[in-house]
Amino acid sequence: MSVENSHKQDFEHILKLIQDARDRTYSKANSELVLLYFNVGEIVSQKVHAGTWGDNTVQQLADYIQSKAPNLSGFNRRGLYRMKQFYELYTADSAVFKLWAETVSPVATQINNDKQAIVSPTATQLQNTDNQYSSFITSVLLQIAWANHLEIFSAVKQPEQILFYLLMNIKEKWNKLEIRRQIKTASFERTILSNKLISSAKSTLPENLFRDPYMFEFLDLPDGHSEKDLEKAIIRNLQKFILEVGKGFTYMGNQYRLQVGNKDYYTDLLFYHRDLQCLVLFELKIGDFEPEFLGKLNFYLEALDRDVKRPHEQASFGVLLCKGKDNEVVEYAMARNTSPSIIADYETKLIDKKVLAKKLHQLAQALDKSEDT
């Protein structure tokens, strides 16, 4: 059935109302469930630590719930201990909460002061807790699906890493499989490594936006692949590529044509970033970084700014993806570079997290040494 143009706008508006209401209903149901697990975990934790409950009592509780509510899932012995673990990880004395309070809380506290952070009737009990702590629960913990919480606290142990995945989950709206991949591919280590490189260049880029290296294990590329093979593989796996680089990216095309003078030039992958409000160009190289690559990238960025960028948009940004790079060569090449851009490695196979951690440690030492000299 075709829709007349005169009615299409109204129809789309109603459809959006339905979709928004459905999303709010799902979000509220998830918040209620997570808060329930948090509260149950608190009771179990306090009883166990007080010595009034032992393992047998927890099993008896699971059996009692099963007998009274046989259709209720998740409240077996294992599930109850997971709720206990969940509560204990995020208590008011926890390292994760303290880290959040030092880095994020001013904004969330303001939300709580405006009384917009309490997302459900059940959550009103949090008003009796510390204002900052209740803000952490409502603005962070209750915004993430229980399945994603399980992925995080089952696989990640360091407070900095846990908080990173919590906040990025909220920002990027990852599902369970997506956050599992982010943890598996060491998204935290790669993002922090990239931020250190960016900050060392005194960039004004927002944090946690770009990574180094990027992980393209999903491309399934053979050894000895060409740049054209790499580009085609990315286009075939565009959804996974955007998940890796960030959901703020909107794909505009590959081999995007730019005309300068009487000659045509073709870029590799062109995107638009909604948050940065600018064009983002990815140029692909299958070898190590060479300084001349930067000249070509800057040429494309200038052409985009002059002929494609709209007046309200920010300057175009470039990402030069190379199979490897010497950081000292990159530092020299970027020293007088005025175009907003970064140079990042990419990997087609998973890297051991220990290798990334060692690389991050070495970079930190090099940056500290340069600051001392």
ZAZA-723359 format. One line per field, with one value per residue: residue number from 0; residue in three letters; x, y, z of N, C-alpha, C in turn. Coordinates in steps of 0.05 Angstrom, whole numbers. Layout:
% residues N
resi = c(NUM/...)
resn = c(ALA/...)
nc1 = c(X/...)
nc2 = c(Y/...)
nc3 = c(Z/...)
cac1 = c(X/...)
cac2 = c(Y/...)
cac3 = c(Z/...)
cc1 = c(X/...)
cc2 = c(Y/...)
cc3 = c(Z/...)
% end
This chain:
% residues 373
resi = c(0/1/2/3/4/5/6/7/8/9/10/11/12/13/14/15/16/17/18/19/20/21/22/23/24/25/26/27/28/29/30/31/32/33/34/35/36/37/38/39/40/41/42/43/44/45/46/47/48/49/50/51/52/53/54/55/56/57/58/59/60/61/62/63/64/65/66/67/68/69/70/71/72/73/74/75/76/77/78/79/80/81/82/83/84/85/86/87/88/89/90/91/92/93/94/95/96/97/98/99/100/101/102/103/104/105/106/107/108/109/110/111/112/113/114/115/116/117/118/119/120/121/122/123/124/125/126/127/128/129/130/131/132/133/134/135/136/137/138/139/140/141/142/143/144/145/146/147/148/149/150/151/152/153/154/155/156/157/158/159/160/161/162/163/164/165/166/167/168/169/170/171/172/173/174/175/176/177/178/179/180/181/182/183/184/185/186/187/188/189/190/191/192/193/194/195/196/197/198/199/200/201/202/203/204/205/206/207/208/209/210/211/212/213/214/215/216/217/218/219/220/221/222/223/224/225/226/227/228/229/230/231/232/233/234/235/236/237/238/239/240/241/242/243/244/245/246/247/248/249/250/251/252/253/254/255/256/257/258/259/260/261/262/263/264/265/266/267/268/269/270/271/272/273/274/275/276/277/278/279/280/281/282/283/284/285/286/287/288/289/290/291/292/293/294/295/296/297/298/299/300/301/302/303/304/305/306/307/308/309/310/311/312/313/314/315/316/317/318/319/320/321/322/323/324/325/326/327/328/329/330/331/332/333/334/335/336/337/338/339/340/341/342/343/344/345/346/347/348/349/350/351/352/353/354/355/356/357/358/359/360/361/362/363/364/365/366/367/368/369/370/371/372)
resn = c(MET/SER/VAL/GLU/ASN/SER/HIS/LYS/GLN/ASP/PHE/GLU/HIS/ILE/LEU/LYS/LEU/ILE/GLN/ASP/ALA/ARG/ASP/ARG/THR/TYR/SER/LYS/ALA/ASN/SER/GLU/LEU/VAL/LEU/LEU/TYR/PHE/ASN/VAL/GLY/GLU/ILE/VAL/SER/GLN/LYS/VAL/HIS/ALA/GLY/THR/TRP/GLY/ASP/ASN/THR/VAL/GLN/GLN/LEU/ALA/ASP/TYR/ILE/GLN/SER/LYS/ALA/PRO/ASN/LEU/SER/GLY/PHE/ASN/ARG/ARG/GLY/LEU/TYR/ARG/MET/LYS/GLN/PHE/TYR/GLU/LEU/TYR/THR/ALA/ASP/SER/ALA/VAL/PHE/LYS/LEU/TRP/ALA/GLU/THR/VAL/SER/PRO/VAL/ALA/THR/GLN/ILE/ASN/ASN/ASP/LYS/GLN/ALA/ILE/VAL/SER/PRO/THR/ALA/THR/GLN/LEU/GLN/ASN/THR/ASP/ASN/GLN/TYR/SER/SER/PHE/ILE/THR/SER/VAL/LEU/LEU/GLN/ILE/ALA/TRP/ALA/ASN/HIS/LEU/GLU/ILE/PHE/SER/ALA/VAL/LYS/GLN/PRO/GLU/GLN/ILE/LEU/PHE/TYR/LEU/LEU/MET/ASN/ILE/LYS/GLU/LYS/TRP/ASN/LYS/LEU/GLU/ILE/ARG/ARG/GLN/ILE/LYS/THR/ALA/SER/PHE/GLU/ARG/THR/ILE/LEU/SER/ASN/LYS/LEU/ILE/SER/SER/ALA/LYS/SER/THR/LEU/PRO/GLU/ASN/LEU/PHE/ARG/ASP/PRO/TYR/MET/PHE/GLU/PHE/LEU/ASP/LEU/PRO/ASP/GLY/HIS/SER/GLU/LYS/ASP/LEU/GLU/LYS/ALA/ILE/ILE/ARG/ASN/LEU/GLN/LYS/PHE/ILE/LEU/GLU/VAL/GLY/LYS/GLY/PHE/THR/TYR/MET/GLY/ASN/GLN/TYR/ARG/LEU/GLN/VAL/GLY/ASN/LYS/ASP/TYR/TYR/THR/ASP/LEU/LEU/PHE/TYR/HIS/ARG/ASP/LEU/GLN/CYS/LEU/VAL/LEU/PHE/GLU/LEU/LYS/ILE/GLY/ASP/PHE/GLU/PRO/GLU/PHE/LEU/GLY/LYS/LEU/ASN/PHE/TYR/LEU/GLU/ALA/LEU/ASP/ARG/ASP/VAL/LYS/ARG/PRO/HIS/GLU/GLN/ALA/SER/PHE/GLY/VAL/LEU/LEU/CYS/LYS/GLY/LYS/ASP/ASN/GLU/VAL/VAL/GLU/TYR/ALA/MET/ALA/ARG/ASN/THR/SER/PRO/SER/ILE/ILE/ALA/ASP/TYR/GLU/THR/LYS/LEU/ILE/ASP/LYS/LYS/VAL/LEU/ALA/LYS/LYS/LEU/HIS/GLN/LEU/ALA/GLN/ALA/LEU/ASP/LYS/SER/GLU/ASP/THR)
nc1 = c(17/13/35/6/38/20/4/47/85/56/45/97/111/76/93/144/131/109/154/190/162/161/216/225/194/221/270/256/237/284/315/287/294/350/358/329/360/406/388/372/422/449/423/435/491/501/479/510/562/554/552/505/481/497/526/489/442/434/424/377/344/342/315/267/246/240/200/157/151/153/158/195/256/329/339/366/417/467/453/438/486/513/485/499/554/551/528/569/612/599/591/584/634/667/720/707/662/685/724/691/664/705/715/669/623/604/569/529/511/486/443/417/404/366/326/317/341/321/292/250/193/209/261/259/274/328/335/345/397/466/473/508/522/472/462/502/484/433/445/485/490/437/426/444/438/424/448/493/519/535/572/612/629/644/688/724/769/798/786/788/782/732/698/706/683/631/614/624/589/540/544/552/512/517/502/497/532/564/590/619/655/683/710/740/774/805/789/793/849/869/842/860/914/914/892/934/973/947/939/992/1005/980/927/859/820/762/761/767/749/777/819/879/917/869/822/812/795/751/750/775/821/870/941/985/949/919/912/864/837/832/799/752/737/725/680/645/637/614/580/604/653/639/621/670/699/665/598/581/591/572/564/588/609/654/715/706/693/734/744/796/823/835/832/812/805/805/780/790/753/696/665/613/613/569/572/620/607/629/663/695/752/778/838/872/927/970/1020/1076/1074/1091/1122/1105/1053/1021/1019/987/939/927/918/871/837/836/811/761/743/738/703/663/647/598/574/561/588/644/717/743/763/819/837/891/902/948/989/1028/1072/1125/1132/1165/1177/1125/1116/1152/1132/1081/1091/1090/1043/980/928/870/881/897/944/940/951/928/902/895/888/873/904/946/926/965/1008/990/984/1038/1058/1030/1052/1105/1099/1079/1124/1160/1136/1137/1191/1203/1178/1209/1256)
nc2 = c(-24/42/106/168/230/273/253/227/251/258/204/184/213/192/139/147/164/117/83/110/108/53/44/73/44/-6/11/29/-19/-49/-18/-25/-80/-85/-53/-83/-131/-108/-91/-140/-166/-133/-146/-202/-199/-169/-203/-249/-230/-213/-260/-286/-314/-371/-412/-452/-427/-390/-424/-446/-401/-394/-441/-431/-386/-409/-447/-415/-380/-408/-396/-356/-334/-335/-331/-372/-408/-394/-347/-313/-306/-279/-231/-213/-206/-166/-123/-115/-99/-48/-16/39/46/27/20/32/66/109/126/142/184/221/235/240/254/309/327/287/292/341/329/295/331/361/326/289/242/198/142/107/84/47/63/107/97/105/157/164/152/171/231/234/181/156/181/159/106/112/141/113/54/36/46/7/-56/-117/-164/-142/-120/-168/-187/-148/-148/-200/-207/-164/-132/-89/-25/23/3/-22/22/50/15/14/68/76/38/60/107/87/50/-7/-75/-141/-177/-140/-112/-153/-164/-116/-118/-164/-149/-112/-58/-17/-12/1/49/83/83/110/159/178/187/225/267/279/306/353/358/379/342/305/259/187/178/162/106/67/12/1/-53/-103/-156/-182/-178/-219/-224/-246/-261/-215/-182/-131/-58/-48/-96/-91/-46/-64/-106/-80/-50/-92/-109/-67/-52/-76/-51/3/-4/-15/33/70/89/139/150/161/130/154/140/103/112/166/220/274/336/373/428/408/355/291/263/208/188/142/120/154/188/216/249/252/275/305/336/338/321/258/228/166/141/87/45/-7/-16/6/70/127/191/220/203/235/285/276/262/311/342/320/332/388/395/373/408/456/444/408/407/436/503/506/464/432/434/386/319/275/206/166/103/54/-4/-7/33/79/111/155/175/189/230/270/279/299/345/397/396/421/406/375/312/242/188/121/52/-10/-75/-141/-187/-212/-180/-197/-178/-167/-151/-102/-75/-72/-41/6/19/29/73/111/116/138/187/211/216/252/297/309/326)
nc3 = c(0/-20/6/10/-5/23/72/92/126/174/186/193/238/277/278/298/350/370/368/402/451/459/465/512/548/547/567/619/641/641/676/724/731/737/782/819/821/842/893/916/915/952/1001/1005/1006/1054/1093/1087/1098/1150/1175/1186/1146/1108/1056/1050/1066/1026/984/1003/1000/944/931/957/931/880/892/906/864/809/755/752/731/739/793/818/856/834/806/848/875/835/835/886/877/839/869/908/877/864/910/956/976/938/890/838/841/869/833/791/817/822/770/736/763/774/732/731/783/782/749/783/824/798/800/760/753/779/758/763/802/841/848/882/934/934/945/997/1004/998/959/915/907/896/849/817/814/788/741/716/729/724/671/638/607/641/621/596/639/664/626/632/688/692/660/665/709/731/761/729/678/682/692/644/606/624/617/562/542/553/522/469/464/463/448/479/450/423/464/486/445/445/494/486/444/469/476/514/527/476/465/507/496/447/463/495/456/425/463/474/429/437/421/408/407/427/483/480/429/383/365/375/365/310/307/262/257/239/184/158/125/77/83/53/28/-14/-18/-43/-33/22/26/0/33/80/64/54/105/132/175/220/218/229/281/305/296/318/336/321/269/202/141/79/30/-14/-51/-62/-103/-118/-148/-170/-199/-264/-256/-231/-166/-120/-59/-3/41/61/114/156/218/271/322/323/280/228/167/160/138/119/102/72/82/67/84/126/159/121/114/68/60/91/66/21/47/73/28/7/50/49/0/11/50/21/-21/-8/47/89/108/163/186/219/209/163/181/185/182/181/164/177/167/203/244/259/318/328/277/262/300/283/232/243/271/247/223/205/195/222/244/251/258/254/273/243/256/232/258/323/379/433/498/535/505/485/534/550/509/519/569/555/521/558/591/554/542/593/599/558/577/621/599)
cac1 = c(0/29/27/6/58/6/0/71/98/41/49/124/111/62/111/165/119/107/181/201/148/171/243/223/183/242/290/245/236/311/324/274/306/377/356/320/383/424/377/374/450/456/413/450/518/501/473/533/584/548/554/478/474/519/520/464/419/430/411/349/330/337/294/242/236/231/175/135/148/167/163/214/283/351/342/378/440/487/443/438/514/520/473/516/579/544/526/595/630/591/583/593/662/681/740/694/646/703/735/669/659/727/718/645/600/591/546/508/500/468/419/403/393/343/307/311/356/305/279/228/182/226/286/257/288/355/337/354/425/483/464/526/521/447/466/518/466/412/455/504/484/410/424/458/424/435/466/518/533/547/595/633/642/655/713/741/774/809/765/789/771/703/684/708/663/604/607/623/565/518/547/550/489/525/487/515/553/582/608/637/676/700/728/758/793/820/782/803/877/873/832/878/939/909/889/961/986/933/945/1020/1007/964/903/834/800/749/772/753/736/793/835/904/908/842/822/795/797/727/752/784/838/893/967/992/926/924/895/837/825/825/776/728/730/712/654/628/633/612/568/624/673/629/622/697/708/647/572/575/599/552/579/581/617/682/724/691/706/741/755/813/833/824/838/795/818/786/788/783/727/688/643/606/611/547/580/640/595/649/670/718/763/796/855/881/954/976/1048/1082/1071/1112/1114/1091/1024/1007/1015/963/916/921/907/843/821/832/790/735/734/731/683/643/639/577/583/557/604/672/737/744/783/831/849/908/905/971/994/1047/1084/1146/1121/1183/1172/1099/1119/1165/1114/1058/1099/1082/1018/959/902/862/884/913/956/935/955/906/910/874/886/872/929/946/923/991/1025/980/991/1066/1061/1020/1071/1128/1092/1078/1152/1172/1124/1147/1219/1204/1170/1231/1279)
cac2 = c(0/67/127/194/249/291/239/213/264/251/176/180/224/173/116/154/164/89/72/123/97/26/46/82/21/-25/23/28/-47/-57/-5/-38/-106/-81/-44/-106/-148/-93/-92/-168/-170/-119/-162/-226/-192/-161/-226/-267/-217/-212/-287/-298/-331/-386/-422/-468/-409/-378/-445/-447/-378/-400/-461/-419/-370/-428/-460/-395/-368/-426/-384/-334/-344/-319/-330/-396/-402/-379/-320/-297/-298/-258/-206/-205/-196/-141/-102/-111/-86/-20/-4/67/46/13/35/41/90/131/136/157/208/239/242/244/260/336/329/269/303/362/315/285/354/369/304/276/218/176/133/89/86/32/78/128/90/114/185/163/147/194/242/227/152/150/191/138/83/117/151/94/26/29/51/-14/-81/-136/-182/-127/-119/-194/-188/-131/-156/-227/-207/-141/-131/-63/-4/41/-11/-26/47/56/-1/23/94/72/23/80/125/73/32/-33/-99/-160/-187/-118/-106/-176/-160/-93/-127/-184/-135/-94/-31/2/-8/15/77/98/87/131/185/188/197/250/288/287/325/376/359/387/321/294/233/162/179/146/85/59/6/-9/-82/-111/-185/-191/-176/-245/-218/-263/-247/-204/-168/-104/-37/-51/-118/-81/-28/-80/-122/-61/-44/-116/-111/-39/-49/-83/-30/26/-11/-12/61/86/91/166/153/155/124/170/127/98/124/191/236/303/348/396/436/392/327/278/247/190/182/114/117/180/186/241/244/268/290/325/352/343/298/243/213/145/132/61/38/-35/-16/24/99/143/219/231/197/257/306/268/264/339/352/312/347/415/394/368/433/477/438/389/416/457/525/502/441/436/426/357/305/253/183/151/76/41/-31/-3/60/86/135/178/185/202/255/289/286/314/369/422/390/438/394/357/285/223/165/98/25/-29/-103/-159/-209/-203/-176/-204/-154/-162/-136/-75/-63/-66/-18/30/26/40/100/128/122/156/213/222/223/276/319/316/338)
cac3 = c(0/-22/25/-4/6/42/97/99/149/198/191/205/265/295/280/317/377/379/373/426/474/462/476/540/563/550/585/646/650/646/700/746/735/747/810/835/826/860/920/926/920/976/1024/1007/1014/1082/1109/1086/1112/1178/1185/1191/1123/1095/1029/1051/1068/999/968/1013/988/916/930/967/908/859/900/907/837/792/729/755/725/747/822/828/873/818/800/873/880/816/846/908/865/826/889/921/858/861/935/960/983/917/874/813/848/876/808/777/832/817/741/721/780/774/713/740/808/774/740/807/838/783/805/735/751/790/733/768/829/859/853/901/958/933/954/1025/1004/990/934/894/903/883/822/803/809/769/716/704/731/714/642/623/609/659/605/591/665/668/609/642/713/690/644/670/738/740/763/706/655/687/688/616/591/632/604/533/536/553/499/443/464/455/458/493/433/417/487/489/426/454/515/474/427/486/469/535/523/451/467/525/481/427/478/503/432/418/483/471/406/445/404/421/402/451/491/475/403/364/378/362/337/304/305/239/255/226/155/149/102/75/83/27/15/-26/-7/-54/-18/48/23/-7/57/99/53/58/134/140/201/240/216/243/309/314/297/334/323/312/241/181/117/56/5/-19/-77/-65/-124/-113/-172/-164/-225/-286/-250/-211/-145/-107/-31/4/55/72/134/171/247/281/346/314/259/207/149/169/116/126/80/78/73/76/94/148/154/108/116/45/62/104/46/5/64/76/3/6/71/39/-21/24/64/2/-41/2/74/90/124/192/195/227/190/158/198/171/196/163/175/166/178/224/244/279/332/325/250/264/315/265/210/253/286/234/209/215/190/243/234/267/244/272/263/244/258/220/277/351/393/461/514/549/486/486/560/549/491/534/590/541/512/581/599/534/546/618/594/542/594/639/585)
cc1 = c(18/17/29/25/45/3/27/84/83/45/76/125/98/80/133/155/117/134/193/188/157/199/243/213/205/263/281/245/264/321/312/287/334/376/347/344/403/414/378/404/460/448/430/479/519/497/497/556/580/550/527/469/500/510/494/439/413/416/382/332/323/315/267/230/226/204/151/130/164/173/184/242/305/356/351/403/461/479/444/467/524/509/490/542/574/542/553/615/624/581/593/622/679/700/726/678/664/716/715/664/680/727/692/622/588/567/523/495/480/441/403/390/368/320/298/324/341/287/255/218/200/251/284/270/317/358/346/384/440/475/481/525/495/448/482/500/447/423/474/493/457/406/435/442/439/455/493/533/548/573/618/645/651/683/733/744/783/787/764/777/741/688/684/686/635/596/606/598/541/520/541/526/495/506/507/538/573/601/627/660/695/719/749/780/808/815/792/832/883/865/851/904/936/906/916/976/974/940/974/1024/990/940/879/812/787/761/754/739/751/810/860/915/879/844/802/796/773/729/762/801/862/919/973/969/934/906/867/823/815/800/750/718/716/684/635/620/629/600/588/646/664/627/650/706/690/620/564/580/576/568/569/590/647/689/709/707/710/754/771/827/819/827/820/812/797/796/780/756/720/663/636/602/591/556/600/629/616/652/695/727/782/812/870/909/961/1005/1051/1079/1096/1103/1099/1061/1008/1001/990/938/907/909/878/826/816/810/762/724/725/706/660/631/618/585/581/574/632/691/738/767/793/842/865/913/927/975/1014/1059/1106/1137/1139/1180/1145/1101/1131/1146/1091/1065/1090/1056/995/931/895/862/899/923/954/942/928/917/887/872/887/900/926/944/949/1010/1016/987/1020/1072/1052/1040/1096/1123/1091/1106/1165/1162/1134/1176/1221/1196/1192/1254/1272)
cc2 = c(25/88/153/213/267/279/228/225/257/222/171/191/204/148/122/155/136/78/84/112/68/26/54/59/0/-15/22/0/-57/-44/-18/-65/-103/-72/-66/-124/-134/-95/-120/-174/-157/-136/-187/-220/-185/-185/-245/-256/-215/-240/-300/-316/-346/-395/-437/-450/-396/-399/-448/-424/-383/-421/-449/-402/-387/-440/-440/-382/-384/-415/-362/-345/-325/-319/-357/-388/-386/-351/-302/-288/-278/-231/-195/-193/-169/-118/-95/-96/-56/-8/24/69/33/32/46/66/113/143/152/184/230/250/251/257/288/338/312/279/325/351/306/308/364/348/291/248/194/166/115/92/71/47/100/122/100/143/186/158/173/204/234/198/145/159/171/114/88/126/133/65/19/35/29/-40/-101/-155/-168/-124/-146/-196/-172/-142/-185/-227/-185/-138/-103/-41/15/28/-15/-1/55/41/7/48/92/56/41/98/111/55/5/-54/-118/-170/-165/-112/-129/-173/-137/-101/-146/-171/-113/-65/-10/8/8/44/94/103/109/158/196/200/224/273/297/307/350/380/368/366/312/267/210/161/161/126/80/35/0/-39/-91/-141/-197/-190/-202/-242/-237/-247/-237/-190/-140/-83/-39/-74/-108/-63/-44/-96/-104/-55/-68/-119/-84/-36/-55/-62/-5/20/-8/17/79/91/120/171/145/152/141/158/121/108/149/210/265/314/373/404/420/362/316/262/231/182/153/112/144/176/215/233/263/285/312/344/359/317/285/225/192/138/107/55/10/-37/3/53/111/172/230/224/221/280/300/271/293/352/345/327/375/415/390/394/454/470/420/398/438/479/520/479/448/427/395/345/281/231/167/124/61/14/-29/25/62/112/159/191/200/229/276/298/304/340/395/418/407/426/375/328/268/201/142/72/10/-57/-120/-185/-198/-201/-184/-178/-147/-146/-106/-61/-55/-42/8/39/39/68/119/135/141/184/227/231/249/301/328/330/366)
cc3 = c(0/-3/10/11/27/70/108/124/175/205/204/233/285/299/300/346/388/386/398/451/480/474/505/558/568/570/614/657/657/672/725/752/747/776/828/841/845/889/932/933/946/1001/1027/1017/1044/1100/1110/1102/1142/1191/1192/1169/1114/1068/1029/1052/1041/981/977/1002/959/914/938/944/886/866/899/880/817/764/729/750/736/777/833/845/858/813/825/879/860/825/869/897/852/847/901/903/858/887/936/967/960/902/849/819/854/852/792/791/827/788/728/737/779/756/723/766/802/764/764/823/825/786/779/734/762/767/738/796/849/867/874/928/958/942/983/1026/997/962/911/887/888/854/805/796/787/741/702/705/719/684/625/628/627/645/601/617/670/651/621/667/713/676/651/700/748/740/739/682/658/681/658/601/599/617/574/525/535/529/473/441/453/465/470/475/426/440/492/470/435/475/503/458/442/478/488/530/498/452/485/511/461/441/486/479/424/437/481/448/412/427/421/416/428/458/482/447/383/379/362/377/335/300/284/235/240/195/143/124/101/78/55/13/5/-12/-18/-40/9/46/17/17/77/90/57/87/146/168/224/241/232/273/320/316/313/320/315/283/223/155/93/30/4/-47/-83/-83/-116/-139/-164/-190/-247/-281/-229/-191/-130/-79/-26/16/68/90/143/200/259/304/339/294/238/190/161/146/127/101/89/66/84/86/117/139/141/109/92/45/73/85/29/21/68/51/0/26/62/17/-10/37/44/-14/-31/29/72/110/154/203/202/206/187/173/183/189/176/176/162/180/201/223/265/292/330/298/250/278/298/244/218/266/274/218/221/211/213/233/254/249/263/257/260/244/246/237/305/363/422/478/529/531/486/512/561/532/504/555/577/532/536/591/580/537/572/614/578/557/613/626/575)
% end
